[in-house]
């Protein structure tokens, strides 16, 4: 038995894919650390930047790239006992190249390529086992929002959030991703503040977000706008908001855990299935940034969110039912169980 396993994380990030892969991997790494595991990240510059901002104490191995052709070079000389992948561009052969029979967890949202793993985590609310039947072999599937890996402070604030939900709208959280794909944050903030003079806005974005320079000028003369760059207190911001405008991805489950009624803005193809399922379950109002009528659809959804108390009540109830914020602990326990189990004679996964 490995008493203190060393777990390697390979998570993608960048202007096109955002920072959500690294952030949810960090949540899982923290949960594993609470159980005594040592976690390290392969860290090309963009991943290293996120680690510097949000987890400067997290172990890392600096590399130039984690693209598939560079993986063997990237892991050369690194000692690890298990591996976690959160990278859509890697597939079965890449997983096998890195893992070499070690216990493996793949975090996925797409179910669109063959995977090599002992465990597959997909927190999408519409995901079913059949989606991975031909892709993941005999891997154990951890499916649905109950496995979404969140930081523990969200679950810790859940009861306080439930107690304060349902009142009037005074404060809006706008969080559309650290990388601010296409400068969408500035577009949304401008639209909201020009139409809602009585509201305060907490705007969350990364230090390199394209909207930041313009919004810094806006915040300098509009006291209603508070900028939170590389925010360390997302749980508190989510607790204190009355409604949100948020991106799809892992922050969806943060809002659900704290019952924050939201307009969800779909920013990427991989967010559409979960967004559709959330809309069908009445847990979010959904608009798509690529739609021809995006601005008109956003206006309709935001007006409904701000002005219709019955709609907000339904969103609160449905979102709270979806996610309790304890997913990181569940996934950490499942992975550590696999790590502690006997392997087959060649060191590979059990059949």
C-alpha positions as CSV (number, residue, x, y, z in Angstrom):
1,X,0.0,0.0,0.0
2,X,1.2,3.5,-0.9
3,X,0.9,5.5,2.3
4,X,1.5,9.0,0.7
5,X,0.8,8.7,-3.0
6,X,2.2,11.3,-5.3
7,X,-0.4,12.3,-7.9
8,X,0.4,14.0,-11.1
9,X,-2.2,16.4,-12.6
10,X,-2.2,17.3,-16.3
11,X,-4.8,20.0,-16.8
12,X,-5.2,22.3,-19.8
13,X,-5.7,26.1,-19.8
14,X,-5.5,29.0,-22.2
15,X,-7.4,31.8,-23.9
16,X,-9.6,29.4,-25.9
17,X,-10.3,26.8,-23.1
18,X,-10.3,29.1,-20.1
19,X,-9.0,28.2,-16.6
20,X,-11.8,25.9,-15.4
21,X,-9.8,22.7,-16.0
22,X,-7.1,23.9,-13.6
23,X,-9.5,25.3,-11.1
24,X,-11.5,22.1,-10.7
25,X,-8.3,20.0,-10.7
26,X,-7.0,22.2,-7.8
27,X,-10.2,21.6,-5.9
28,X,-9.6,17.8,-6.2
29,X,-5.9,18.2,-5.4
30,X,-6.8,20.0,-2.2
31,X,-9.2,17.2,-1.2
32,X,-6.6,14.6,-1.9
33,X,-4.1,16.6,0.1
34,X,-6.4,16.5,3.1
35,X,-6.1,12.7,2.9
36,X,-2.3,12.8,2.9
37,X,-1.6,12.7,-0.9
38,X,1.1,14.8,-2.5
39,X,-0.2,16.5,-5.7
40,X,1.9,18.1,-8.4
41,X,0.9,19.8,-11.7
42,X,2.6,19.7,-15.0
43,X,2.7,23.5,-15.5
44,X,3.3,25.1,-18.8
45,X,3.3,29.0,-18.5
46,X,-0.5,29.5,-18.6
47,X,-1.1,26.8,-16.0
48,X,1.7,28.1,-13.9
49,X,0.1,31.6,-14.0
50,X,-3.1,30.2,-12.6
51,X,-1.3,28.2,-9.9
52,X,0.7,31.4,-9.0
53,X,-2.6,33.3,-8.5
54,X,-4.7,30.6,-6.8
55,X,-2.4,28.0,-5.3
56,X,1.2,29.2,-5.0
57,X,1.9,26.4,-2.5
58,X,0.8,23.7,-4.9
59,X,3.6,21.4,-6.2
60,X,4.5,21.8,-9.9
61,X,6.8,20.7,-12.6
62,X,7.5,23.5,-15.0
63,X,7.3,22.4,-18.7
64,X,7.1,24.2,-22.0
65,X,4.0,22.3,-23.2
66,X,1.6,19.5,-22.4
67,X,0.5,18.9,-25.9
68,X,0.4,15.2,-26.9
69,X,3.6,15.2,-28.8
70,X,5.5,16.7,-25.9
71,X,4.2,14.5,-23.1
72,X,7.0,12.0,-22.9
73,X,9.6,14.8,-22.7
74,X,7.4,16.6,-20.2
75,X,7.2,13.7,-17.7
76,X,10.7,12.6,-18.0
77,X,12.2,12.2,-14.6
78,X,9.0,12.9,-12.7
79,X,8.1,10.4,-10.0
80,X,4.4,9.8,-9.4
81,X,2.1,7.0,-8.3
82,X,-1.1,8.0,-10.1
83,X,-2.3,10.6,-12.7
84,X,-5.3,12.8,-13.2
85,X,-6.0,14.2,-16.7
86,X,-8.2,17.2,-17.4
87,X,-7.4,17.9,-21.0
88,X,-9.8,17.4,-23.9
89,X,-7.0,17.1,-26.5
90,X,-5.6,13.9,-24.9
91,X,-7.0,10.5,-25.6
92,X,-6.4,6.8,-24.8
93,X,-3.0,6.5,-26.3
94,X,-1.8,9.6,-24.5
95,X,-3.2,8.5,-21.2
96,X,-1.5,5.1,-21.6
97,X,1.8,6.8,-22.5
98,X,1.9,8.8,-19.4
99,X,0.3,6.4,-16.9
100,X,2.3,3.3,-17.8
101,X,-0.2,1.2,-15.8
102,X,-0.5,3.5,-12.9
103,X,-4.0,4.4,-11.4
104,X,-5.6,7.0,-13.6
105,X,-8.5,9.4,-13.4
106,X,-9.8,11.3,-16.4
107,X,-12.0,14.3,-15.9
108,X,-14.1,14.8,-18.9
109,X,-17.3,16.6,-20.2
110,X,-17.4,15.5,-23.8
111,X,-17.6,11.7,-24.1
112,X,-16.2,12.1,-27.6
113,X,-13.0,10.1,-27.7
114,X,-11.5,6.8,-26.3
115,X,-10.1,7.1,-22.8
116,X,-7.8,4.9,-20.7
117,X,-8.7,5.2,-17.0
118,X,-9.6,3.5,-13.9
119,X,-12.1,6.3,-13.1
120,X,-13.9,8.7,-15.4
121,X,-15.4,11.8,-13.9
122,X,-18.1,13.7,-15.9
123,X,-20.2,16.1,-13.8
124,X,-22.7,16.9,-16.5
125,X,-26.3,16.6,-15.3
126,X,-27.4,14.9,-18.5
127,X,-24.6,12.3,-18.6
128,X,-25.4,8.6,-18.5
129,X,-23.3,5.4,-18.5
130,X,-24.2,4.6,-22.1
131,X,-22.3,7.7,-23.2
132,X,-19.0,6.1,-22.2
133,X,-19.8,2.4,-23.0
134,X,-17.6,2.3,-26.1
135,X,-15.1,4.8,-24.9
136,X,-13.9,4.0,-21.4
137,X,-13.7,0.2,-21.2
138,X,-14.3,-1.0,-17.6
139,X,-13.6,2.3,-16.0
140,X,-15.7,3.2,-12.9
141,X,-17.9,6.1,-13.9
142,X,-18.5,9.1,-11.6
143,X,-21.3,10.9,-13.3
144,X,-23.4,13.9,-12.4
145,X,-23.1,17.1,-10.4
146,X,-22.8,15.2,-7.1
147,X,-19.2,14.5,-8.2
148,X,-18.4,18.1,-9.3
149,X,-15.1,19.0,-7.6
150,X,-15.6,22.2,-5.7
151,X,-13.6,23.9,-3.0
152,X,-14.9,23.0,0.5
153,X,-15.9,26.6,1.4
154,X,-18.9,26.3,-0.9
155,X,-20.4,23.4,1.0
156,X,-19.5,25.1,4.2
157,X,-21.6,28.2,3.2
158,X,-24.6,26.2,1.9
159,X,-26.9,26.6,4.9
160,X,-26.1,30.3,5.2
161,X,-26.9,30.8,1.5
162,X,-30.2,28.9,1.8
163,X,-31.2,31.2,4.7
164,X,-30.6,34.4,2.8
165,X,-32.1,33.5,-0.6
166,X,-35.4,34.8,-1.8
167,X,-35.1,38.5,-1.1
168,X,-35.0,41.5,-3.4
169,X,-32.2,41.9,-5.9
170,X,-29.6,44.4,-5.0
171,X,-26.3,42.8,-5.9
172,X,-25.3,40.9,-9.1
173,X,-22.3,38.6,-9.5
174,X,-20.9,38.7,-13.0
175,X,-18.4,35.9,-13.5
176,X,-17.8,34.8,-17.1
177,X,-14.5,33.0,-16.8
178,X,-10.9,33.9,-15.8
179,X,-9.8,34.2,-19.5
180,X,-12.9,36.3,-20.5
181,X,-13.4,34.6,-23.9
182,X,-13.9,37.2,-26.6
183,X,-14.1,40.0,-24.1
184,X,-17.6,39.0,-23.1
185,X,-17.4,40.3,-19.6
186,X,-17.2,44.0,-20.7
187,X,-20.1,43.5,-23.0
188,X,-22.3,42.1,-20.3
189,X,-21.3,44.6,-17.6
190,X,-22.0,47.6,-20.0
191,X,-25.4,46.2,-20.9
192,X,-26.3,45.5,-17.2
193,X,-25.1,48.7,-15.6
194,X,-26.7,51.0,-18.3
195,X,-30.1,49.4,-17.7
196,X,-30.1,48.9,-13.9
197,X,-29.0,52.0,-12.2
198,X,-29.9,50.8,-8.7
199,X,-27.8,47.6,-8.7
200,X,-24.3,46.8,-7.5
201,X,-22.1,44.6,-9.5
202,X,-19.3,42.2,-8.4
203,X,-17.3,41.5,-11.6
204,X,-14.9,38.5,-11.5
205,X,-12.2,38.0,-14.1
206,X,-8.5,37.1,-14.5
207,X,-5.5,39.3,-14.5
208,X,-5.0,38.8,-18.2
209,X,-8.7,39.1,-19.2
210,X,-9.1,41.3,-22.3
211,X,-12.0,43.2,-20.6
212,X,-9.9,44.2,-17.6
213,X,-8.4,47.5,-18.9
214,X,-11.7,48.9,-20.0
215,X,-13.6,47.7,-16.9
216,X,-10.9,49.2,-14.7
217,X,-11.7,52.6,-16.2
218,X,-15.4,52.0,-15.8
219,X,-15.0,51.0,-12.1
220,X,-12.9,54.2,-11.5
221,X,-16.0,56.4,-12.1
222,X,-18.9,54.0,-11.4
223,X,-19.0,53.1,-7.7
224,X,-21.6,50.4,-8.4
225,X,-18.9,48.2,-10.2
226,X,-16.4,46.3,-8.0
227,X,-13.7,44.4,-9.8
228,X,-12.4,41.2,-8.3
229,X,-9.2,40.1,-10.2
230,X,-8.2,36.5,-9.7
231,X,-10.7,36.4,-6.8
232,X,-9.8,34.3,-3.8
233,X,-13.2,34.7,-2.2
234,X,-15.6,33.3,-4.8
235,X,-17.6,31.4,-2.2
236,X,-18.3,34.7,-0.2
237,X,-19.0,36.6,-3.4
238,X,-21.5,33.9,-4.5
239,X,-23.1,33.9,-1.0
240,X,-23.6,37.6,-1.0
241,X,-25.0,38.0,-4.5
242,X,-28.7,37.9,-5.1
243,X,-28.4,36.8,-8.7
244,X,-25.6,36.0,-11.1
245,X,-24.6,36.2,-14.8
246,X,-22.2,33.2,-15.1
247,X,-20.4,31.0,-17.6
248,X,-21.0,27.3,-18.0
249,X,-18.4,24.9,-16.6
250,X,-17.3,24.3,-13.1
251,X,-18.6,27.6,-11.7
252,X,-22.1,26.4,-12.6
253,X,-21.9,24.0,-9.7
254,X,-20.6,26.6,-7.3
255,X,-23.7,28.7,-8.0
256,X,-26.0,25.6,-7.7
257,X,-24.4,24.6,-4.4
258,X,-25.3,28.0,-2.9
259,X,-28.6,28.3,-4.7
260,X,-27.8,31.4,-6.6
261,X,-30.4,32.1,-9.4
262,X,-28.5,32.7,-12.6
263,X,-28.4,33.5,-16.3
264,X,-25.9,31.0,-17.7
265,X,-24.1,32.3,-20.8
266,X,-22.8,29.4,-23.0
267,X,-19.3,30.4,-24.2
268,X,-18.1,27.1,-25.7
269,X,-19.4,24.0,-27.4
270,X,-18.5,21.7,-24.5
271,X,-20.8,23.8,-22.2
272,X,-24.0,23.3,-24.3
273,X,-25.1,19.8,-23.1
274,X,-24.9,20.8,-19.4
275,X,-26.6,24.1,-20.1
276,X,-29.4,22.4,-22.0
277,X,-29.9,20.0,-19.1
278,X,-29.9,22.8,-16.6
279,X,-32.5,24.7,-18.6
280,X,-34.7,21.6,-18.9
281,X,-34.5,21.1,-15.1
282,X,-35.3,24.8,-14.4
283,X,-32.0,25.4,-12.7
284,X,-30.8,28.3,-14.9
285,X,-31.9,30.7,-17.6
286,X,-29.6,29.9,-20.6
287,X,-28.4,32.1,-23.5
288,X,-25.7,31.3,-26.1
289,X,-23.1,33.9,-27.0
290,X,-22.9,32.5,-30.5
291,X,-26.6,32.9,-31.3
292,X,-27.5,35.6,-33.8
293,X,-30.0,37.1,-31.3
294,X,-27.7,36.8,-28.3
295,X,-28.1,40.3,-27.0
296,X,-31.8,40.3,-27.3
297,X,-32.1,36.9,-25.7
298,X,-29.7,38.0,-22.9
299,X,-31.9,41.1,-22.3
300,X,-35.0,39.0,-22.0
301,X,-33.4,36.5,-19.6
302,X,-31.8,39.2,-17.4
303,X,-35.0,41.2,-17.1
304,X,-36.8,38.0,-16.1
305,X,-34.1,37.1,-13.6
306,X,-34.1,40.6,-12.0
307,X,-37.9,41.3,-12.0
308,X,-39.7,37.9,-11.6
309,X,-39.5,36.7,-8.0
310,X,-41.4,33.5,-8.8
311,X,-38.8,32.6,-11.5
312,X,-36.0,33.2,-9.0
313,X,-37.6,31.0,-6.4
314,X,-37.9,28.2,-9.0
315,X,-34.2,28.6,-10.0
316,X,-33.1,28.5,-6.4
317,X,-35.0,25.3,-5.6
318,X,-33.9,23.5,-8.7
319,X,-30.3,24.5,-8.5
320,X,-30.0,23.4,-4.9
321,X,-31.3,20.0,-5.8
322,X,-28.6,19.5,-8.4
323,X,-25.4,19.9,-6.4
324,X,-24.3,19.9,-2.7
325,X,-20.7,20.9,-3.1
326,X,-19.2,17.6,-1.7
327,X,-18.0,16.2,-5.0
328,X,-14.3,16.7,-4.5
329,X,-14.4,14.5,-1.3
330,X,-16.3,11.8,-3.2
331,X,-13.9,11.8,-6.1
332,X,-10.8,11.9,-3.8
333,X,-12.1,8.9,-1.9
334,X,-12.8,6.9,-5.1
335,X,-9.3,7.6,-6.5
336,X,-7.5,6.8,-3.3
337,X,-9.4,3.5,-3.1
338,X,-8.2,2.6,-6.6
339,X,-4.6,3.6,-5.7
340,X,-4.7,1.4,-2.6
341,X,-6.1,-1.6,-4.4
342,X,-3.8,-4.4,-5.8
343,X,-2.8,-4.0,-9.4
344,X,-2.5,-6.8,-11.9
345,X,0.9,-8.5,-12.4
346,X,2.0,-6.1,-15.1
347,X,1.2,-3.0,-13.0
348,X,-1.9,-2.2,-15.1
349,X,-5.5,-1.6,-14.3
350,X,-7.6,-4.4,-12.8
351,X,-10.0,-6.2,-15.2
